[in-house]
Amino acid sequence: MVESQELLYTHHFSISHLEWNHLRPLHVSPRIVLSGGAGGFLQDTNEIVIRLKGGGAFGSGDHPTTRLSLAAIDAARDLTGDMWGRLGGAALDVGTGTGVLAIASVLLGMPRALGVDLDPLSCREACANVRLNGLQERIQIIAGSMGVVRPGKFELLMANLRPPTLCAMMPTFETVSRQGAIWVLSGFRTGEAESLKLRLPPGYGCVYAKTSLDWGAMVIKSAIGP
């Protein structure tokens, strides 16, 4: 439970906001708290705290799509029940940025995660955040394209990218996913959600959706497999 927070006025993404300071501990879902390293809060037993250093990489928690993605990962944890984090399971964070989604997936119980990003600077920041959260043994960060990812390996795939990129990469997403995999997709405007669903591979469907400030996120599940 948050004991104290500070209000912050910002003008991000062409919208003015008066909100809790995201550098202070901030609940973004029932189980996930983002922290810029500041103290002053009491952690409930069912909460996880993700600590992030400030930097130039996208995904520090101040963009709606990052918060929506984290809430979707939390929801996916409930949707999969006992299958979440099964023996040998792994998560893939495509365009990892700060590494926040990979960190969230592991803190919520995935055995391990891989973060991939084309930007070496983002990968350095992600590695620093992985160390900050003590997850060096469970999360690997790689600078490069999806060509470095092995097929059929991941039961959770996360991608916070714009729709043209998401659509272009869906065949690759399907290739690297296990049967019955869960996808957490964000980076699209609310008006782009339906056209994005139409591009899903056969057998994949939306099982959760949430919007904020004209941005959206969804959880996609394959009807095939577990």
N, C-alpha and C positions, 0 to 999 in steps of 0.2 A: 504494500500500500504506500502511495506517495505521501510523504509528510509535508513537504513544502516544495513549491515550484514558483517560477518567475514568469510573468507574462512577457511576450516578445512581439514587437510589431515588425513585420517584414513585408516586402513587396517582391515576392518570388513568383516566377512563371506568369507574369502579367496580372497577378491577383494580389490584393492587399490582404494580410492576415493579422489577426490579433489572437494569439494562441499561446499554449504553454511553450516555453523555451525548449527546443528539441535537444539542446546541449545539457539540459537537466534530465533526470530520469523521467521517462515518458512511456506510459502503457500504450501499445499499438494493437494489442489483441488481448484476449483473456489471460494468456500465459506469457506473453513476451513484453519485456521492458527494455527500451533503448536507453543507454547511458553514455554520456560524453566523458565519463570518469568521475563526475561529481558524486558526492555522497548525499546524505540527508534524506534517505528513504528506508523504509522497512520492506524487506522482500518476503512475500508470502511463500509458503512451502511449495505451492504449485506453479510458481513463476520462475522463468529463466531471465537472466539479465545479460544483454549483449553490450559489451563495451567497445566503443569505436573511437579511434583517433580522427581528428579533423584532417582533411586533405583535399586533393583536387579530383579524386575519383567520384563518379556518380554513385549514389546509393547510401548516403550517410544517414538518411532517415528524414530529411526535410522535404523530400518530394513525395507527393501523394502515392505514386506508383510503388515506391519502396515500402511505405506503410501498408498499402493494400496487399503487396506481395507477402509481407510478413504475416498479416492477418489470414491470408489464403493458405499459407503453410501451416499455421496453427489449425485452421479448419480442416485441412487435408489430414492432419494427424488424427482428428476425431473420425473423419470419414472412412479411414482405412482400418481403424480399430486394432485388432491383434496383429494384422499383417504389417503394420508400420515397423520399420527397423528389423525385419526378419533377418535371421542369420545370413550373412553374406550380402545384405542390402547396402546400396550406396546411392547417394544423391549427386546430381550434376547441376552446377550453377553456370549457365551460359551467359557470358558477358558479366563476369562476377563483380567488377567494380571494386567496392570496399570489402567484398567477401561476406557481407552481412547475411545474405540469404543462405549461403553455405553454412555459416556459423549457426544460424537459427535452426537449420535442419538437424544438425548434429546435437545441439543442446536439447532439442526436442526428442532425441532418441535414435536418429539414424546412425548406424555404426560408423560410417565414414562419408566423406564428400570430396568432390573434385570441383574446383573453380577454374574456369577457362576464360581468358580475355586476350584480345589482340593488343591491348595497350600495356606495355611493360611497366609504366608508372602505376597504373591501377593494380597490377599484380604485386608490385612492391608494397603498396598500401594494404592490399588484402593480406599479404603475408604478415605484415606488422599487426593487423587486427586479429589474425588467427593466433599469433603469439600472445597478444594481450589477453585473449580469452583462454589461453592454455590448451589449445587444440591442435598443436603441431603434429601430434601422432595420428590424428584422425582426419585432418583436412590437408589436401595437396592443392597448390595453386600453380597453374601452368600458363605461361605466356605463349599464345599461339591460336591457331584456328581449330575447328572441330575435327580436323584431320588427325589430331593427337588422341582422340577419344575412341576407345574400343567399342565395337558393336555389341548390342544386347546385354549391357552391363548394369544399367541404372533403373531403379524402381521409382525414383523421384527425380523429375527434371524441372528446373526453374529457369525462366527466361523473362527478364524485364526489358523488352526491346520493342521498337516501333513495328506496326503491322507488316510493312513490306519485308522486313527482315524476318519476323516470325513466320510469315507465309513461305518465304523462300527456304527457310531452314526446317520446315515441318517434316519433309522426307528424312532428313538427317536425324531429327528428334526421334522419329519412329525407329530408325535403324539402331540407335544407341540405347533404346528403352527395352526393358524386359516386358514380357507379357503381363498385362494387368497394371502397367505403370501409371503413375499419377504425374500430370504436368501442372505446374503453377505458371500461368502466363499473365503478364501485365505489360504496360507500356502503350496501351491503346486508349483512345478516347471512347466515351460511352457510345457515340454514334458509329464507331467502327467495330463494335463487338459482334454484331450479327454477321457481317461479312467475314470476320475472322473465323467464326464458328463454321461457316460454309466451307472453309478451306481445311478443316480438320480431316485427318485420314479416316477412311471407313472404319467403323467400330469404335471411334472415339467420340465422347460427348461431354458436355458441360454439366457438372454436378454441384457447382457452387459459383456464385458471382457476387461481386460487391463493387460499389462505385463511390467516388469521393472527388469533389471539385472537377467534375467532367472527365475524370480518369477512371479506368476500370481494371479489375483483375478477375481471373476465373480459375477454377480448378477443373482440369480435364482428366477423365478416366477412360481407359480402354475397357470395353465390355468383354474383351477376350482375356482369358487367363484368370488368376486369383482375384 
